[in-house]
Amino acid sequence: MKRINFPLTLEELTLLASLASDQLFRRQFIDPRMPGYKGSPEEVARGKALVGRMRVIIDAGSGHSTSAMAEGEPSKEREIARKVSSPAT
């Protein structure tokens, strides 16, 4: 996959992340109710990962700490997500 780089301000990236998040919500919850809809769960999952990466960059650029970047004990939600995504042993 070819990588591209282009400059954005923090405000532009914040707007882009918000618009992408709204579109993902539509694709996940609204579009499936439309007649003839053919979804792509892989595309939605990729989009969610991308929005997550954008939010980490936004938080780092604005000086806010997030649970993904904060040091210390993992939050309860992250611990649950880790258990769910781990293969059963």
Sine and cosine of phi, psi and omega as CSV:
sin_phi,cos_phi,sin_psi,cos_psi,sin_omega,cos_omega
0.00,0.00,0.75,-0.66,-0.01,-1.00
-0.98,0.21,0.72,-0.69,0.03,-1.00
-0.99,-0.14,0.59,-0.80,0.07,-1.00
-0.79,-0.61,0.43,-0.90,0.07,-1.00
-0.78,-0.63,0.67,-0.75,0.14,-0.99
-0.49,-0.87,0.61,-0.79,-0.08,-1.00
-0.96,0.27,0.63,-0.77,0.09,-1.00
-0.68,-0.74,0.52,-0.85,0.17,-0.99
-0.99,0.16,0.27,-0.96,0.04,-1.00
-0.88,0.48,-0.61,0.79,0.02,-1.00
-0.91,0.41,-0.64,0.77,0.02,-1.00
-0.91,0.41,-0.67,0.74,0.02,-1.00
-0.91,0.41,-0.62,0.78,0.05,-1.00
-0.88,0.47,-0.70,0.71,0.04,-1.00
-0.89,0.45,-0.71,0.71,0.00,-1.00
-0.88,0.47,-0.67,0.74,0.03,-1.00
-0.90,0.44,-0.65,0.76,0.01,-1.00
-0.91,0.42,-0.71,0.70,0.01,-1.00
-0.90,0.43,-0.66,0.75,0.01,-1.00
-0.90,0.43,-0.65,0.76,0.03,-1.00
-0.89,0.46,-0.68,0.74,0.04,-1.00
-0.88,0.47,-0.67,0.74,0.00,-1.00
-0.91,0.42,-0.63,0.78,0.04,-1.00
-0.90,0.44,-0.64,0.77,0.06,-1.00
-0.86,0.52,-0.71,0.70,0.00,-1.00
-0.88,0.47,-0.71,0.70,-0.02,-1.00
-0.91,0.41,-0.53,0.85,-0.06,-1.00
-1.00,0.10,-0.61,0.79,-0.16,-0.99
-0.90,-0.43,-0.47,0.88,-0.08,-1.00
-0.99,-0.15,-0.78,0.62,-0.06,-1.00
-0.84,0.54,-0.61,0.79,0.00,-1.00
-0.87,0.50,-0.30,0.96,0.01,-1.00
-1.00,0.07,-0.12,0.99,-0.01,-1.00
-0.99,0.12,0.64,-0.77,0.02,-1.00
-0.87,0.49,0.69,-0.72,0.06,-1.00
0.98,0.19,0.13,0.99,-0.03,-1.00
-0.92,0.39,0.73,-0.68,0.09,-1.00
-0.82,-0.57,0.97,-0.24,-0.09,-1.00
-1.00,0.05,0.18,-0.98,0.06,-1.00
-0.73,-0.68,1.00,-0.04,-0.02,-1.00
-0.86,0.52,-0.54,0.84,0.02,-1.00
-0.90,0.43,-0.65,0.76,0.00,-1.00
-0.92,0.40,-0.65,0.76,0.04,-1.00
-0.90,0.44,-0.68,0.73,0.02,-1.00
-0.89,0.45,-0.68,0.74,0.05,-1.00
-0.89,0.46,-0.66,0.75,0.02,-1.00
-0.89,0.45,-0.66,0.75,0.03,-1.00
-0.89,0.45,-0.65,0.76,0.03,-1.00
-0.90,0.43,-0.64,0.77,0.01,-1.00
-0.91,0.41,-0.68,0.73,0.04,-1.00
-0.89,0.46,-0.63,0.77,0.05,-1.00
-0.88,0.48,-0.69,0.73,0.04,-1.00
-0.89,0.45,-0.65,0.76,0.02,-1.00
-0.89,0.45,-0.65,0.76,-0.01,-1.00
-0.92,0.40,-0.57,0.82,0.07,-1.00
-0.90,0.44,-0.68,0.73,0.03,-1.00
-0.90,0.43,-0.68,0.74,0.01,-1.00
-0.88,0.48,-0.73,0.68,0.00,-1.00
-0.90,0.45,-0.64,0.77,0.02,-1.00
-0.92,0.40,-0.63,0.78,-0.01,-1.00
-0.95,0.30,-0.46,0.89,-0.02,-1.00
-1.00,-0.07,-0.06,1.00,0.04,-1.00
1.00,0.10,0.12,0.99,0.03,-1.00
-1.00,0.02,0.59,-0.81,0.09,-1.00
-1.00,-0.08,0.58,-0.81,0.06,-1.00
-0.88,-0.48,0.21,-0.98,0.02,-1.00
-0.89,0.45,-0.46,0.89,0.01,-1.00
-0.96,0.29,-0.41,0.91,-0.07,-1.00
-0.92,-0.38,-0.27,0.96,-0.09,-1.00
-0.95,0.33,0.59,-0.81,0.05,-1.00
-1.00,0.07,0.35,-0.94,0.04,-1.00
0.92,-0.40,-0.31,-0.95,-0.05,-1.00
-0.93,0.36,0.61,-0.79,0.05,-1.00
-0.93,0.38,0.51,-0.86,0.02,-1.00
-0.95,0.31,0.27,-0.96,0.00,-1.00
-0.88,0.48,-0.64,0.77,0.00,-1.00
-0.90,0.44,-0.67,0.74,0.01,-1.00
-0.91,0.41,-0.61,0.80,0.01,-1.00
-0.91,0.41,-0.66,0.75,0.03,-1.00
-0.91,0.42,-0.71,0.71,0.01,-1.00
-0.87,0.49,-0.63,0.78,0.01,-1.00
-0.90,0.43,-0.66,0.75,0.00,-1.00
-0.92,0.39,-0.63,0.78,-0.02,-1.00
-0.93,0.38,-0.65,0.76,-0.07,-1.00
-0.99,0.14,-0.26,0.96,0.01,-1.00
-0.97,0.24,0.66,-0.75,0.05,-1.00
-0.93,0.37,0.53,-0.85,0.01,-1.00
-0.93,0.38,0.67,-0.74,0.01,-1.00
-0.92,-0.38,0.00,0.00,0.00,0.00
